[in-house]
Amino acid sequence: MARAKKIDFEASLSELEALVDQMEEGELTLEESLKAFEAGMKLTRDCQQALKDAEQKVEVLMQQGGELVSEPLDPEEFEDEAGEA
């Protein structure tokens, strides 16, 4: 199974903000606006997935008494990953 590529969240968010600014200026053609909207939707999905992945790394759901509760992960579990960045 292929792993999804990691995105640079901050760069993607910045690119999304730039697209929104361009569209709000109202100087794009209809075709340019549609392309910007499509690119923005892809960036939005990528950012949402990156946030979801980060949340899953930070919390572990545990079953306690029939209820789901969040418990922070031990940061040492991810030292190897953090050390590579």
N, C-alpha and C positions, 0 to 999 in steps of 0.2 A: 504494500500500500504506500503510495507517494505521500510525503509530508507536505503540508501547505507551506509556502514560503513565508518567512517572517517579514513583516513590513516595519518601516520606521514610522511609528505612530505620529510623532511630532512633525515630521516632514510631510506626511500625508494630510494631517490636519491643517498645516500651513497652506498646502496646495489647495485644499478644499476651500479655505477661507479666501484665497486669491480668486478662485473660480466664482465664488459668491459675489465678491466685490466687482468683478468684471460684468457679471450678469446684472447686478444692481445699477451699474452705470447706464445701462440701456443702450449702449453703442454697438453691441454685437448684432450681426445679422441673425435671421431666424435659424439658419443652418448652424452658425457658430454657437448660438444659444443652445440648440439641441445637443450639439457635441459636448458643450460645457456641462449641460445637465446630466448627460450620460456618464461623463467622466466623474462628476460629483457624486452620482449615485454609487458608482463602483468604489470611490474613495470612502464614502459613508459606510458601505458594507465592510470594507477592509478594516476601517477604524473600529467598527462595532465588534468585529470578530477579534481584533487585537485586544480590546477591552475585556471581552469575554474570556479569552485565553489567560490574560493577566489575572483576572478574578479567580479563575480556577486554580492558578498556581498559588495564590495567596490564601485561599480558604479550602478547607476540607469539610465536606458535609458529613455529619455523623448522625446516626440514628440513636436517639436517646428517648426512651419512654414513648415511642410512637411518633415523636416529633423530630423534624430536621432542625439542627442548630449549626451555626457556623463556628469553626474553630480555626484560628490562625495556624498556618503551617510553620514548622520549625525552619527558620531561615537557613540553617546549616545544610538542609537538604538540597538547597539550590546554589550552594557556594560554587560548585564547579561551573554551572551555567553562567553565573555572574562574573566569575573570574575570567571567562573567555571574552567578555564584552570590552 
